Amino acid sequence: MSEKTMRLAVILGSVRKSRFGPTAASWFTGQAREHGRFEVDVIDLAENPLPAELPADIHTLGDADGRSDELVALYERLAAADAFVVVTPEYNHSFPASIKHLIDWHYMVWRAKPIGFVSYGGIAGGMRAVEQLRLVFAELHAVTVRDTVGFVNYWEKFDSAGSPVEPEAVNGAAKMMLDELAWWGSVLRNGRAAIPYSPAA
């Protein structure tokens, strides 16, 4: 991986059996790889279940000692990322509990890193879930980028092969967000290297 290339973790947030998330994530992952600035790691929460109970040392998860090999591997993938994209549906005007559980389990990995969103839903396109996630990530010292990709009435937006029926618009939106993630990812990575980020809270 070159100095200009960044690790992008694409987090597939829904764990429901009938979820649409894999279709959206597959399309977006293709866009991210074509962009040229990212090495992409797809983290599917349905394939990486977390224990229901949070550990007592939740605020010091930089230290992965004492955890199972599977939990350590997941932590290391998240910690290695320079940027994140969360693929989220909107359930009852909010985001899935599986995403919040992942965030709470990994308290430190988001700090001073950029986060983008691909959302899907009904008439709001999942944006109510995104706006709530912005508040959560702000508390954890992450930087959420302005532009997002959202699919209104998502069941109408992809064909049977999993491709967007109107690719020009959504591909353009994806590029805009990826450009922002590349800029913020580079700036924040350089900043963390120059001055370790260690807020008091």
N, C-alpha and C positions, 0 to 999 in steps of 0.2 A: 504494500500500500504506500503510495507516494505521500509527500507532505501535503499536497493539495487535496488528496482524497480523504473523506471523512467516513466514519462508521455511522450509519443510520439504522437505528432499530425501529422497525415498523411493528407496532403492537396491535394485534388483532384482539379487540376487547370483548366481543360477545362470546359467550360459551353455550348459547342455546343450540339445540340440535337442528332447528330449522332456520338458522341464522343466514343472513345475506352477506355477512362480513367477509368470508373468503373470496367472494366475487370482487368486491370493492378493493380488498387488499391485494389480490392478484394483479388487478389492473394497475393500481398505484405502484406496486413494486416494480412492474415493468417500466413505468414512467421514471421512477427513481434510478433504475439501472441505466436507462438510456440517457439520463441527464449528464452523466459523466463525472460527477464530483463525489459520488457515494459508493461505498461498499455496503450492501444492504443485508440486514439480518432480520428475518421475520420471526416474531415471537408470538405464537398463538396461545392465548391463555387457556384454551380448551385442552391443549396438549401439555401445559405446564401448570397443573393445579397446585395451589398453595394450601397449607394447613389452615383450618378455620381460625385457630387461636394464634394471635400475634405473640411474638416472643417478648419477654420482659425487657430486653435491651433494645427495644425498637428504635431508640434514638441514636444508636451506635452501630447501625448495620453495615458500616464500612468494614467491620471485622466479621468475617463469615465463619469463624471458628465454631465448632459444635453443631453445625447444620449438616443435613444430609448432602450427599454428593450432588443430587438433583437440584437442591436449593442453592448450593454454592455455584453450580454451573449457570443457573438462571441469573443469580446476582452478578456473576462475572460478565455475562453478556450485556446486561444493562449498564454496568459500571464502565464497560469498554466503549460504549456509544458516545459519539460526539454530538448527536442530535437524535430526536425521537419524532415519530409520527404516530398518533393514536387513531386507529380506525374504530369509530364508535357509532352505534345506533342511538336513537333516542327512545328510551323506555319510560313512559309515564312522565314526560317532560324532563327527564334527567338521563344520566348515563348509567351503564350497568354496574352493579355492585362488584363484579369481577375486576373492573378497572380500579375502583377505589381500593380494593383489597391489595392489588399489586402495588399501588402507590404507597399504601401504608406499610406494607412489608419491606419496602425498599426506600427508606427515609432519605438517604444521602445521595443516591445516584443521579438525581435530577438537578442538583445544584449547579447554577451558572452554565446551564445547557439549554439550547433552544428546542421548542416543542411545536409541532404543527398538528393539524387535525384533518382527517377525512371523515365526514359524517354522513349519515343517511337516515331518512325518516319519511314522514308524511309531508304535510304542507310546509313545515318548518325546516325540512331537510336535515334534521338533527342538530340545528344550531343552538337549541336550548341546552342540550347536553354539552356542547362545546363551551358555551359561555360559563356554565357551572364549573367545568374542568379548568378553565382559566383561573378561577378563584382558588381552586385547590392547588394548582401548580405554583401560583404566586406565593402562597404560604411556604412552599418548599424551595423558594429562591430560584425557580426556573424562569425562563423567558419564553413566553408564547408568542409566536409570530402573528402578524396581523391577518394575513390572507389564509383562507382555508379552502377546502374543496367540499362541497355539500351536494347531496343528491335528494332533491325534492321528489316525493312519490317514486322512490328508488326502483320499485318493481317495473316502472315504465322506461327506465333509463339504460338498461342493458339488454342485449339480445341473448338468444339461447346459448351462444358460444361464450358468453361472459364479456363481450366487448361493448363499450358505450355506443348507443345508437346515434349520438351526436358528439363524435370524438373531438372535434376541433375546439369546442368551448371548454370541455373538461380537461383536455390535455393542456390547453393554455393555462387554465387555473392551476393545474398541478405544477407546471413549469414555474409559474410565478411564486408559488409557495416554496418549491424546492430551491429557487434562486435565493429567497430570503433565508431559508435554513442553511444554505451554503455560506452566505455572508455571516450570519450570526454564529454559525458553528465554527468558522475559521477565527473570527474575532474572539469569541469566548474561549476557544481552545488555547489560543496564544496568550490570552489574559490569564488563564489558569496556570499556564506554564511559567509565566513571568511572576505572578503574584498568587500564591495559593489562596483559594477562596475559603475563608473561614469566618462566617458571620457568628456573632455572639449567640443568636437564637438557634 
